Amino acid sequence: MAKVQKGLGKGFDALVPVGLSVATVTAAAGDKVHKLAVDVVVPKQDQPRQYFDESTLDQLAQSIREHGILQPLVVVQIEPNLYSIIAGERRWRAAQLAGLTEVPAIVRSADEHQQLELALLENVQRSDLTPLEQSLTIYRLHTQFNQSYEDIALRLGKAYTTVVNSVRLLSLPTEMQESLSVGTITEGHARALLSLQKYPMAQKKLFAQIVSKGLSVRQAEQFVVQVKQGEAQAKKPANTKTATIPATVKLLEKRLGTKVSVQQSAKGSGKLSIRYTSDDERDRIVKQILGS
């Protein structure tokens, strides 16, 4: 159990908004909120969140200066007077930016599996992870802790397909994953790129256009449709009858000595046109056809 820090004075008072008691910021009934110095709290190794946007951290720091930290951190003691963050690293970082020396924290005892799961649930439920960080954490829960995607989806309150599709983001090329991590492309863009896995050249081309031209997700999806339609058309078996038309046209033009064109529908019906420039040429062509 955490040792309550004494003599923290005004620093901890700033964490709790005026008119609220410590009990108000307790996460759940029975959880005791402790005052911990920021320098005895450290980020959890291999925690899900890896990227912290500086501008949003500054905004959170300003909010903390004005209103305090409404939700305490969740930590686990790893050695005497040293605590690892299970949930709340963003609040811990912002508190330091705000100039605070103490943070409110709930100290829990949790094994590695429970810590990872708590970190995932806390961040995902608050939309606090990037799409790729969420994918990596779900993958760890599945591979390292033998949790099925069905169970993970249930715990997160998400559809099974949503969880599985999230993990699929990890199959993107490294460059595209990095762009997704820093926000150069969105999750919608990433899903469009994923649908072109069988067409690597087209996938690279689409990625380049998203980055250089700022394509919207809708435009990226249209690009995908065009690629797949083109591929389907290229794979469509050639109509042998249609393939003989150009040769037939050339033969007729040679035989009749004039321009011939053919228009044919997909069902096989069509129209044969023979061009002539005068009555005399028309009569000559007719005689040629009749063999007279």
CYANA upper distance limits for C-alpha pairs under 8 A (distance plus 0.5 A):
  1 MET  CA     77 GLN  CA      8.29
  1 MET  CA    107 VAL  CA      7.20
  1 MET  CA    108 ARG  CA      8.26
  2 ALA  CA     34 HIS  CA      7.71
  2 ALA  CA     77 GLN  CA      7.77
  2 ALA  CA     81 ASN  CA      8.30
  2 ALA  CA    107 VAL  CA      6.72
  3 LYS  CA     34 HIS  CA      8.37
  3 LYS  CA     81 ASN  CA      8.18
  4 VAL  CA     34 HIS  CA      6.30
  4 VAL  CA     35 LYS  CA      6.56
  4 VAL  CA     36 LEU  CA      7.80
  5 GLN  CA     34 HIS  CA      8.18
  5 GLN  CA     35 LYS  CA      6.29
  5 GLN  CA     36 LEU  CA      6.79
  5 GLN  CA     37 ALA  CA      8.13
  8 LEU  CA     12 PHE  CA      6.81
  8 LEU  CA     35 LYS  CA      8.30
  8 LEU  CA    102 GLU  CA      7.93
  9 GLY  CA     13 ASP  CA      7.46
 10 LYS  CA     14 ALA  CA      6.83
 11 GLY  CA     15 LEU  CA      7.65
 11 GLY  CA    100 LEU  CA      6.54
 11 GLY  CA    101 THR  CA      6.65
 11 GLY  CA    102 GLU  CA      6.69
 12 PHE  CA     16 VAL  CA      7.71
 12 PHE  CA     35 LYS  CA      7.35
 12 PHE  CA    100 LEU  CA      8.42
 12 PHE  CA    101 THR  CA      8.35
 12 PHE  CA    102 GLU  CA      6.28
 12 PHE  CA    103 VAL  CA      7.26
 12 PHE  CA    104 PRO  CA      8.03
 13 ASP  CA     17 PRO  CA      8.40
 14 ALA  CA     65 ARG  CA      7.97
 14 ALA  CA     67 HIS  CA      8.40
 14 ALA  CA     68 GLY  CA      6.25
 15 LEU  CA     64 ILE  CA      7.74
 15 LEU  CA     67 HIS  CA      7.93
 15 LEU  CA     68 GLY  CA      4.49
 15 LEU  CA     69 ILE  CA      5.54
 15 LEU  CA     70 LEU  CA      8.05
 15 LEU  CA    103 VAL  CA      7.48
 15 LEU  CA    104 PRO  CA      7.75
 16 VAL  CA     20 LEU  CA      6.98
 16 VAL  CA     21 SER  CA      7.73
 16 VAL  CA     22 VAL  CA      7.50
 16 VAL  CA     25 VAL  CA      8.20
 16 VAL  CA     67 HIS  CA      7.76
 16 VAL  CA     68 GLY  CA      5.62
 16 VAL  CA     69 ILE  CA      6.82
 16 VAL  CA     70 LEU  CA      7.33
 17 PRO  CA     67 HIS  CA      5.76
 17 PRO  CA     68 GLY  CA      5.98
 17 PRO  CA     69 ILE  CA      8.43
 17 PRO  CA     70 LEU  CA      8.30
 20 LEU  CA     24 THR  CA      6.62
 21 SER  CA     25 VAL  CA      7.85
 22 VAL  CA     26 THR  CA      7.18
 22 VAL  CA     33 VAL  CA      7.59
 23 ALA  CA     33 VAL  CA      8.31
 25 VAL  CA     33 VAL  CA      8.39
 25 VAL  CA     70 LEU  CA      6.01
 25 VAL  CA     71 GLN  CA      6.20
 25 VAL  CA     72 PRO  CA      7.13
 26 THR  CA     31 ASP  CA      6.77
 26 THR  CA     32 LYS  CA      7.26
 26 THR  CA     33 VAL  CA      6.60
 26 THR  CA     71 GLN  CA      7.78
 26 THR  CA     72 PRO  CA      7.43
 26 THR  CA    106 ILE  CA      8.47
 27 ALA  CA     31 ASP  CA      7.19
 27 ALA  CA     71 GLN  CA      7.30
 27 ALA  CA     72 PRO  CA      7.54
 31 ASP  CA    106 ILE  CA      6.96
 32 LYS  CA    106 ILE  CA      6.50
 32 LYS  CA    107 VAL  CA      8.27
 33 VAL  CA     72 PRO  CA      7.69
 33 VAL  CA    104 PRO  CA      6.47
 33 VAL  CA    105 ALA  CA      5.85
 33 VAL  CA    106 ILE  CA      5.52
 33 VAL  CA    107 VAL  CA      8.30
 34 HIS  CA    104 PRO  CA      6.08
 34 HIS  CA    105 ALA  CA      5.70
 34 HIS  CA    106 ILE  CA      6.68
 34 HIS  CA    107 VAL  CA      8.05
 35 LYS  CA    102 GLU  CA      6.73
 35 LYS  CA    103 VAL  CA      6.38
 35 LYS  CA    104 PRO  CA      5.52
 35 LYS  CA    105 ALA  CA      6.97
 36 LEU  CA     40 VAL  CA      7.49
 36 LEU  CA     41 VAL  CA      7.89
 36 LEU  CA    102 GLU  CA      5.79
 36 LEU  CA    103 VAL  CA      5.94
 36 LEU  CA    104 PRO  CA      6.85
 36 LEU  CA    105 ALA  CA      7.20
 37 ALA  CA     41 VAL  CA      7.55
 37 ALA  CA    101 THR  CA      6.20
 37 ALA  CA    102 GLU  CA      4.69
 37 ALA  CA    103 VAL  CA      6.86
 38 VAL  CA     92 TRP  CA      7.89
 38 VAL  CA     96 GLN  CA      7.91
 38 VAL  CA    100 LEU  CA      8.37
 38 VAL  CA    101 THR  CA      6.06
 38 VAL  CA    102 GLU  CA      5.66
 38 VAL  CA    103 VAL  CA      6.75
 39 ASP  CA    101 THR  CA      8.39
 40 VAL  CA     81 ASN  CA      6.72
 40 VAL  CA     82 LEU  CA      5.35
 40 VAL  CA     83 TYR  CA      6.64
 41 VAL  CA     82 LEU  CA      6.52
 41 VAL  CA     83 TYR  CA      5.30
 41 VAL  CA     84 SER  CA      6.38
 41 VAL  CA     85 ILE  CA      7.34
 42 VAL  CA     82 LEU  CA      8.04
 42 VAL  CA     83 TYR  CA      6.70
 42 VAL  CA     84 SER  CA      5.54
 42 VAL  CA     85 ILE  CA      6.68
 43 PRO  CA     47 GLN  CA      8.11
 43 PRO  CA     84 SER  CA      6.17
 43 PRO  CA     85 ILE  CA      5.64
 43 PRO  CA     86 ILE  CA      8.44
 43 PRO  CA     89 GLU  CA      6.83
 44 LYS  CA     84 SER  CA      5.70
 44 LYS  CA     85 ILE  CA      5.69
 44 LYS  CA     86 ILE  CA      6.92
 47 GLN  CA     86 ILE  CA      8.31
 47 GLN  CA    116 LEU  CA      7.66
 47 GLN  CA    119 ALA  CA      7.72
 48 PRO  CA    116 LEU  CA      8.27
 48 PRO  CA    119 ALA  CA      7.47
 48 PRO  CA    120 LEU  CA      7.22
 48 PRO  CA    129 LEU  CA      7.86
 48 PRO  CA    133 GLU  CA      6.21
 48 PRO  CA    134 GLN  CA      7.49
 48 PRO  CA    136 LEU  CA      7.88
 48 PRO  CA    137 THR  CA      6.27
 49 ARG  CA    128 ASP  CA      8.40
 49 ARG  CA    129 LEU  CA      6.25
 49 ARG  CA    130 THR  CA      7.95
 49 ARG  CA    133 GLU  CA      6.45
 50 GLN  CA    133 GLU  CA      7.58
 51 TYR  CA    130 THR  CA      8.24
 51 TYR  CA    181 SER  CA      7.90
 51 TYR  CA    182 VAL  CA      7.98
 52 PHE  CA     57 LEU  CA      7.72
 52 PHE  CA     90 ARG  CA      7.92
 53 ASP  CA     57 LEU  CA      6.72
 54 GLU  CA     58 ASP  CA      6.69
 55 SER  CA     59 GLN  CA      6.87
 56 THR  CA     60 LEU  CA      6.66
 57 LEU  CA     61 ALA  CA      6.57
 57 LEU  CA     90 ARG  CA      7.76
 57 LEU  CA     93 ARG  CA      8.07
 57 LEU  CA     94 ALA  CA      6.10
 58 ASP  CA     62 GLN  CA      6.76
 58 ASP  CA     94 ALA  CA      7.36
 58 ASP  CA     97 LEU  CA      7.81
 59 GLN  CA     63 SER  CA      6.81
 60 LEU  CA     64 ILE  CA      6.63
 60 LEU  CA     91 ARG  CA      8.08
 60 LEU  CA     94 ALA  CA      6.53
 61 ALA  CA     65 ARG  CA      6.77
 61 ALA  CA     94 ALA  CA      5.07
 61 ALA  CA     95 ALA  CA      6.49
 61 ALA  CA     96 GLN  CA      8.46
 61 ALA  CA     97 LEU  CA      6.40
 61 ALA  CA     98 ALA  CA      5.43
 62 GLN  CA     66 GLU  CA      6.92
 62 GLN  CA     98 ALA  CA      7.16
 63 SER  CA     67 HIS  CA      6.28
 63 SER  CA     68 GLY  CA      7.54
 64 ILE  CA     68 GLY  CA      4.73
 64 ILE  CA     69 ILE  CA      6.14
 64 ILE  CA     94 ALA  CA      8.14
 64 ILE  CA     95 ALA  CA      7.29
 64 ILE  CA     98 ALA  CA      7.30
 65 ARG  CA     98 ALA  CA      6.44
 69 ILE  CA     91 ARG  CA      8.04
 69 ILE  CA    103 VAL  CA      8.37
 69 ILE  CA    104 PRO  CA      8.09
 72 PRO  CA     88 GLY  CA      7.97
 72 PRO  CA    103 VAL  CA      7.93
 72 PRO  CA    104 PRO  CA      5.43
 72 PRO  CA    105 ALA  CA      5.32
 72 PRO  CA    106 ILE  CA      7.02
 73 LEU  CA     85 ILE  CA      7.67
 73 LEU  CA     86 ILE  CA      8.24
 73 LEU  CA     87 ALA  CA      6.35
 73 LEU  CA     88 GLY  CA      5.28
 73 LEU  CA     89 GLU  CA      8.08
 73 LEU  CA     91 ARG  CA      7.95
 73 LEU  CA     92 TRP  CA      8.04
 73 LEU  CA    103 VAL  CA      8.10
 73 LEU  CA    104 PRO  CA      6.82
 73 LEU  CA    105 ALA  CA      4.96
 73 LEU  CA    106 ILE  CA      6.63
 74 VAL  CA     85 ILE  CA      6.66
 74 VAL  CA     86 ILE  CA      5.94
 74 VAL  CA     87 ALA  CA      5.57
 74 VAL  CA     88 GLY  CA      7.05
 74 VAL  CA    105 ALA  CA      6.09
 74 VAL  CA    106 ILE  CA      5.35
 74 VAL  CA    107 VAL  CA      6.58
 74 VAL  CA    108 ARG  CA      7.53
 75 VAL  CA     83 TYR  CA      6.47
 75 VAL  CA     84 SER  CA      5.90
 75 VAL  CA     85 ILE  CA      4.92
 75 VAL  CA     86 ILE  CA      5.59
 75 VAL  CA     87 ALA  CA      7.40
 75 VAL  CA    105 ALA  CA      7.11
 75 VAL  CA    106 ILE  CA      6.65
 75 VAL  CA    107 VAL  CA      5.51
 75 VAL  CA    108 ARG  CA      6.63
 76 VAL  CA     83 TYR  CA      5.98
 76 VAL  CA     84 SER  CA      5.86
 76 VAL  CA     85 ILE  CA      7.09
 76 VAL  CA     86 ILE  CA      7.32
 76 VAL  CA    107 VAL  CA      5.96
 76 VAL  CA    108 ARG  CA      5.67
 76 VAL  CA    109 SER  CA      6.25
 76 VAL  CA    110 ALA  CA      7.36
 77 GLN  CA     81 ASN  CA      8.01
 77 GLN  CA     82 LEU  CA      6.50
 77 GLN  CA     83 TYR  CA      4.86
 77 GLN  CA     84 SER  CA      6.78
 77 GLN  CA    107 VAL  CA      7.54
 77 GLN  CA    108 ARG  CA      8.11
 77 GLN  CA    109 SER  CA      7.91
 78 ILE  CA     82 LEU  CA      6.51
 78 ILE  CA     83 TYR  CA      6.09
 78 ILE  CA     84 SER  CA      6.93
 79 GLU  CA     83 TYR  CA      7.64
 85 ILE  CA     89 GLU  CA      6.86
 86 ILE  CA    115 GLN  CA      6.23
 86 ILE  CA    116 LEU  CA      7.92
 86 ILE  CA    118 LEU  CA      7.25
 86 ILE  CA    119 ALA  CA      5.95
 87 ALA  CA    118 LEU  CA      7.54
 87 ALA  CA    119 ALA  CA      5.64
 87 ALA  CA    122 GLU  CA      6.82
 87 ALA  CA    123 ASN  CA      7.90
 88 GLY  CA     92 TRP  CA      6.77
 89 GLU  CA     93 ARG  CA      6.65
 90 ARG  CA     94 ALA  CA      6.65
 91 ARG  CA     95 ALA  CA      6.45
 92 TRP  CA     96 GLN  CA      7.02
 92 TRP  CA    103 VAL  CA      7.64
 93 ARG  CA     97 LEU  CA      6.98
 94 ALA  CA     98 ALA  CA      6.61
 95 ALA  CA     99 GLY  CA      6.93
 95 ALA  CA    100 LEU  CA      5.99
 95 ALA  CA    101 THR  CA      8.38
 95 ALA  CA    103 VAL  CA      7.81
 96 GLN  CA    100 LEU  CA      5.98
 96 GLN  CA    101 THR  CA      7.50
110 ALA  CA    114 GLN  CA      6.04
110 ALA  CA    115 GLN  CA      6.32
111 ASP  CA    115 GLN  CA      6.63
112 GLU  CA    116 LEU  CA      6.68
113 HIS  CA    117 GLU  CA      6.65
113 HIS  CA    141 LEU  CA      8.38
113 HIS  CA    145 PHE  CA      7.30
114 GLN  CA    118 LEU  CA      6.43
115 GLN  CA    119 ALA  CA      6.57
116 LEU  CA    120 LEU  CA      6.58
116 LEU  CA    137 THR  CA      8.36
116 LEU  CA    141 LEU  CA      8.26
117 GLU  CA    121 LEU  CA      6.55
117 GLU  CA    141 LEU  CA      7.95
118 LEU  CA    122 GLU  CA      6.38
119 ALA  CA    123 ASN  CA      6.58
120 LEU  CA    124 VAL  CA      6.25
120 LEU  CA    134 GLN  CA      7.93
120 LEU  CA    137 THR  CA      7.21
120 LEU  CA    138 ILE  CA      8.38
121 LEU  CA    125 GLN  CA      6.22
121 LEU  CA    155 ARG  CA      8.28
121 LEU  CA    156 LEU  CA      6.90
122 GLU  CA    126 ARG  CA      6.98
123 ASN  CA    127 SER  CA      6.56
123 ASN  CA    128 ASP  CA      5.12
123 ASN  CA    129 LEU  CA      6.33
124 VAL  CA    128 ASP  CA      6.21
124 VAL  CA    129 LEU  CA      6.47
124 VAL  CA    134 GLN  CA      7.47
124 VAL  CA    156 LEU  CA      8.11
125 GLN  CA    156 LEU  CA      7.65
129 LEU  CA    133 GLU  CA      6.25
129 LEU  CA    134 GLN  CA      6.28
130 THR  CA    134 GLN  CA      6.74
130 THR  CA    181 SER  CA      6.93
131 PRO  CA    135 SER  CA      6.74
131 PRO  CA    166 SER  CA      7.76
131 PRO  CA    180 LEU  CA      8.11
131 PRO  CA    181 SER  CA      7.93
131 PRO  CA    187 GLU  CA      7.09
132 LEU  CA    136 LEU  CA      6.69
132 LEU  CA    166 SER  CA      8.33
132 LEU  CA    169 LEU  CA      7.28
132 LEU  CA    170 LEU  CA      7.71
132 LEU  CA    177 GLN  CA      7.67
132 LEU  CA    180 LEU  CA      7.48
132 LEU  CA    181 SER  CA      6.61
133 GLU  CA    137 THR  CA      6.73
133 GLU  CA    181 SER  CA      8.20
134 GLN  CA    138 ILE  CA      6.68
134 GLN  CA    166 SER  CA      7.97
135 SER  CA    139 TYR  CA      6.60
135 SER  CA    166 SER  CA      5.75
135 SER  CA    167 VAL  CA      5.16
135 SER  CA    168 ARG  CA      8.26
135 SER  CA    169 LEU  CA      7.34
135 SER  CA    170 LEU  CA      7.40
136 LEU  CA    140 ARG  CA      6.71
136 LEU  CA    167 VAL  CA      7.55
136 LEU  CA    170 LEU  CA      7.87
137 THR  CA    141 LEU  CA      6.73
138 ILE  CA    142 HIS  CA      6.72
138 ILE  CA    152 ILE  CA      7.87
138 ILE  CA    163 VAL  CA      8.15
138 ILE  CA    167 VAL  CA      7.46
139 TYR  CA    143 THR  CA      6.51
139 TYR  CA    167 VAL  CA      6.82
140 ARG  CA    144 GLN  CA      5.79
140 ARG  CA    145 PHE  CA      7.54
141 LEU  CA    145 PHE  CA      5.63
141 LEU  CA    146 ASN  CA      7.15
141 LEU  CA    147 GLN  CA      6.31
141 LEU  CA    152 ILE  CA      8.34
142 HIS  CA    146 ASN  CA      5.50
142 HIS  CA    147 GLN  CA      5.08
142 HIS  CA    148 SER  CA      6.32
142 HIS  CA    149 TYR  CA      7.16
142 HIS  CA    152 ILE  CA      8.49
143 THR  CA    147 GLN  CA      7.83
147 GLN  CA    151 ASP  CA      6.91
147 GLN  CA    152 ILE  CA      7.16
148 SER  CA    152 ILE  CA      6.84
149 TYR  CA    153 ALA  CA      6.47
149 TYR  CA    160 TYR  CA      7.17
149 TYR  CA    163 VAL  CA      7.28
149 TYR  CA    164 VAL  CA      7.39
150 GLU  CA    154 LEU  CA      6.76
150 GLU  CA    160 TYR  CA      6.25
151 ASP  CA    155 ARG  CA      6.75
152 ILE  CA    156 LEU  CA      6.68
152 ILE  CA    163 VAL  CA      8.19
153 ALA  CA    157 GLY  CA      6.40
153 ALA  CA    158 LYS  CA      5.47
153 ALA  CA    159 ALA  CA      6.39
153 ALA  CA    160 TYR  CA      5.82
153 ALA  CA    162 THR  CA      8.46
153 ALA  CA    163 VAL  CA      6.52
154 LEU  CA    158 LYS  CA      6.90
154 LEU  CA    159 ALA  CA      8.16
154 LEU  CA    160 TYR  CA      8.38
158 LYS  CA    162 THR  CA      7.01
158 LYS  CA    163 VAL  CA      7.45
159 ALA  CA    163 VAL  CA      7.11
160 TYR  CA    164 VAL  CA      6.82
161 THR  CA    165 ASN  CA      6.42
162 THR  CA    166 SER  CA      6.58
163 VAL  CA    167 VAL  CA      7.09
164 VAL  CA    168 ARG  CA      7.01
165 ASN  CA    169 LEU  CA      7.52
168 ARG  CA    172 LEU  CA      8.21
168 ARG  CA    194 LEU  CA      8.36
169 LEU  CA    177 GLN  CA      8.05
169 LEU  CA    190 ALA  CA      7.58
169 LEU  CA    191 ARG  CA      7.90
169 LEU  CA    194 LEU  CA      7.75
170 LEU  CA    177 GLN  CA      7.73
171 SER  CA    194 LEU  CA      8.36
172 LEU  CA    176 MET  CA      6.70
172 LEU  CA    177 GLN  CA      6.59
172 LEU  CA    190 ALA  CA      8.42
172 LEU  CA    193 LEU  CA      8.32
172 LEU  CA    194 LEU  CA      7.03
173 PRO  CA    177 GLN  CA      6.86
174 THR  CA    178 GLU  CA      6.67
175 GLU  CA    179 SER  CA      6.87
176 MET  CA    180 LEU  CA      6.73
176 MET  CA    190 ALA  CA      8.12
176 MET  CA    207 PHE  CA      8.00
177 GLN  CA    181 SER  CA      6.69
178 GLU  CA    182 VAL  CA      6.96
179 SER  CA    183 GLY  CA      6.51
179 SER  CA    184 THR  CA      5.41
179 SER  CA    185 ILE  CA      6.27
180 LEU  CA    184 THR  CA      6.47
180 LEU  CA    185 ILE  CA      5.59
180 LEU  CA    186 THR  CA      6.55
180 LEU  CA    187 GLU  CA      7.42
180 LEU  CA    190 ALA  CA      7.66
184 THR  CA    211 VAL  CA      7.58
185 ILE  CA    189 HIS  CA      6.46
185 ILE  CA    190 ALA  CA      7.45
185 ILE  CA    210 ILE  CA      7.91
185 ILE  CA    211 VAL  CA      7.78
186 THR  CA    190 ALA  CA      6.79
187 GLU  CA    191 ARG  CA      6.71
188 GLY  CA    192 ALA  CA      6.92
188 GLY  CA    217 VAL  CA      6.27
189 HIS  CA    193 LEU  CA      6.78
189 HIS  CA    210 ILE  CA      8.35
189 HIS  CA    216 SER  CA      8.27
189 HIS  CA    217 VAL  CA      5.83
189 HIS  CA    220 ALA  CA      7.16
190 ALA  CA    194 LEU  CA      6.62
191 ARG  CA    195 SER  CA      6.98
192 ALA  CA    196 LEU  CA      7.64
192 ALA  CA    217 VAL  CA      8.07
192 ALA  CA    220 ALA  CA      6.80
192 ALA  CA    221 GLU  CA      6.22
192 ALA  CA    224 VAL  CA      7.36
193 LEU  CA    197 GLN  CA      7.67
193 LEU  CA    203 GLN  CA      6.31
193 LEU  CA    206 LEU  CA      7.73
193 LEU  CA    207 PHE  CA      7.58
193 LEU  CA    224 VAL  CA      8.49
195 SER  CA    224 VAL  CA      7.86
196 LEU  CA    200 PRO  CA      7.18
196 LEU  CA    202 ALA  CA      7.41
196 LEU  CA    203 GLN  CA      5.87
196 LEU  CA    224 VAL  CA      7.40
197 GLN  CA    203 GLN  CA      7.32
199 TYR  CA    203 GLN  CA      6.59
200 PRO  CA    204 LYS  CA      6.67
201 MET  CA    205 LYS  CA      6.76
202 ALA  CA    206 LEU  CA      6.59
202 ALA  CA    227 VAL  CA      7.80
203 GLN  CA    207 PHE  CA      6.69
204 LYS  CA    208 ALA  CA      6.68
205 LYS  CA    209 GLN  CA      6.80
206 LEU  CA    210 ILE  CA      6.65
206 LEU  CA    220 ALA  CA      7.50
206 LEU  CA    223 PHE  CA      7.83
207 PHE  CA    211 VAL  CA      6.82
208 ALA  CA    212 SER  CA      6.45
209 GLN  CA    213 LYS  CA      5.71
209 GLN  CA    214 GLY  CA      7.44
209 GLN  CA    215 LEU  CA      7.11
210 ILE  CA    214 GLY  CA      5.36
210 ILE  CA    215 LEU  CA      5.11
210 ILE  CA    216 SER  CA      7.93
210 ILE  CA    220 ALA  CA      7.84
211 VAL  CA    215 LEU  CA      7.98
215 LEU  CA    219 GLN  CA      6.30
215 LEU  CA    220 ALA  CA      6.81
216 SER  CA    220 ALA  CA      6.75
217 VAL  CA    221 GLU  CA      6.69
218 ARG  CA    222 GLN  CA      6.79
219 GLN  CA    223 PHE  CA      6.76
220 ALA  CA    224 VAL  CA      6.91
221 GLU  CA    225 VAL  CA      6.85
222 GLN  CA    226 GLN  CA      6.78
223 PHE  CA    227 VAL  CA      6.80
224 VAL  CA    228 LYS  CA      6.75
225 VAL  CA    229 GLN  CA      6.52
226 GLN  CA    230 GLY  CA      6.53
227 VAL  CA    231 GLU  CA      6.68
228 LYS  CA    232 ALA  CA      6.57
229 GLN  CA    233 GLN  CA      6.65
230 GLY  CA    234 ALA  CA      6.65
231 GLU  CA    235 LYS  CA      6.77
232 ALA  CA    236 LYS  CA      6.73
238 ALA  CA    242 THR  CA      8.34
238 ALA  CA    243 ALA  CA      7.74
239 ASN  CA    243 ALA  CA      6.64
240 THR  CA    244 THR  CA      7.02
241 LYS  CA    245 ILE  CA      7.49
244 THR  CA    248 THR  CA      6.78
245 ILE  CA    249 VAL  CA      6.57
245 ILE  CA    262 VAL  CA      8.18
246 PRO  CA    250 LYS  CA      6.81
247 ALA  CA    251 LEU  CA      6.77
248 THR  CA    252 LEU  CA      6.76
249 VAL  CA    253 GLU  CA      6.63
249 VAL  CA    260 VAL  CA      6.62
249 VAL  CA    261 SER  CA      7.19
249 VAL  CA    262 VAL  CA      7.95
250 LYS  CA    254 LYS  CA      6.66
250 LYS  CA    260 VAL  CA      8.42
251 LEU  CA    255 ARG  CA      6.64
252 LEU  CA    256 LEU  CA      6.37
252 LEU  CA    257 GLY  CA      8.43
252 LEU  CA    260 VAL  CA      7.41
253 GLU  CA    257 GLY  CA      5.87
253 GLU  CA    258 THR  CA      5.78
253 GLU  CA    259 LYS  CA      6.19
253 GLU  CA    260 VAL  CA      6.26
254 LYS  CA    258 THR  CA      7.90
256 LEU  CA    285 ILE  CA      6.60
256 LEU  CA    288 GLN  CA      7.19
256 LEU  CA    289 ILE  CA      8.26
258 THR  CA    274 ILE  CA      7.71
258 THR  CA    275 ARG  CA      6.80
258 THR  CA    276 TYR  CA      7.41
259 LYS  CA    274 ILE  CA      6.64
259 LYS  CA    275 ARG  CA      5.85
259 LYS  CA    276 TYR  CA      8.29
260 VAL  CA    272 LEU  CA      7.86
260 VAL  CA    273 SER  CA      6.17
260 VAL  CA    274 ILE  CA      5.16
260 VAL  CA    275 ARG  CA      6.76
261 SER  CA    272 LEU  CA      6.50
261 SER  CA    273 SER  CA      5.65
261 SER  CA    274 ILE  CA      7.18
262 VAL  CA    270 GLY  CA      7.62
262 VAL  CA    271 LYS  CA      6.23
262 VAL  CA    272 LEU  CA      5.18
262 VAL  CA    273 SER  CA      6.74
263 GLN  CA    270 GLY  CA      5.71
263 GLN  CA    271 LYS  CA      5.62
263 GLN  CA    272 LEU  CA      7.12
264 GLN  CA    268 GLY  CA      6.62
264 GLN  CA    269 SER  CA      6.17
264 GLN  CA    270 GLY  CA      4.44
264 GLN  CA    271 LYS  CA      6.93
265 SER  CA    269 SER  CA      5.99
265 SER  CA    270 GLY  CA      6.28
276 TYR  CA    281 GLU  CA      6.35
276 TYR  CA    282 ARG  CA      6.20
277 THR  CA    281 GLU  CA      6.98
277 THR  CA    282 ARG  CA      8.07
278 SER  CA    282 ARG  CA      6.76
279 ASP  CA    283 ASP  CA      6.71
280 ASP  CA    284 ARG  CA      6.71
281 GLU  CA    285 ILE  CA      6.68
282 ARG  CA    286 VAL  CA      6.73
283 ASP  CA    287 LYS  CA      6.72
284 ARG  CA    288 GLN  CA      6.65
285 ILE  CA    289 ILE  CA      6.71
286 VAL  CA    290 LEU  CA      6.64
287 LYS  CA    291 GLY  CA      6.26
287 LYS  CA    292 SER  CA      5.57
288 GLN  CA    292 SER  CA      6.99
